[in-house]
Amino acid sequence: TQLPVVYEKAKEQVFKIWTTLQPLLTVHVGLASSAKAIIILEQCGKNKGYQEMDACGFHPEGGCCMLDGPEKIESTINMKTLWKNISVEGIDVIFSRDAGRYICDYTYYTSLYYGNGRAAFIHVPPLSGLVTADFLGKALQTIILEMLKQCGEERE
């Protein structure tokens, strides 16, 4: 599902994913604002600090995702372990604890909240001559398979 660059609509869609599909894990992919050719594995979502306006000119009440939510929510996926275990030829993969306080971070936090931490967020670069859709697809496949391995280990 492609999410709109609108806080409320993104929250509605994420809620719908968790309530209707009840997935084991939800992986969100967002476009990194810096055009550098890197893939960023985000560890946690933050609840407060959303002051930037969305495509409709709104920002969340109190600049916050969930009024009763914790300050931050960590993914059950250990991104640092993931980052150490994978190698994607031709592109740098980095680990991050700050998804940027805009729609990406907002979506991630919301998903972690509804999914009890069973969500992941990957920031990807814009497509280019270097980073083709095919290349990015293969890189994401490698990363997601490794995430699923972690989910499997959890269930054993």
Salt bridges, closest charged atoms under 4 A:
GLU42 OE2 - HIS123 ND1 2.77
GLU71 OE1 - LYS48 NZ 3.45
GLU74 OE2 - ARG97 NH2 2.33
ASP98 OD1 - ARG101 NH1 3.02
ASP105 OD2 - ARG101 NH1 3.61
ASP134 OD2 - LYS138 NZ 2.87
GLU146 OE1 - LYS149 NZ 3.37
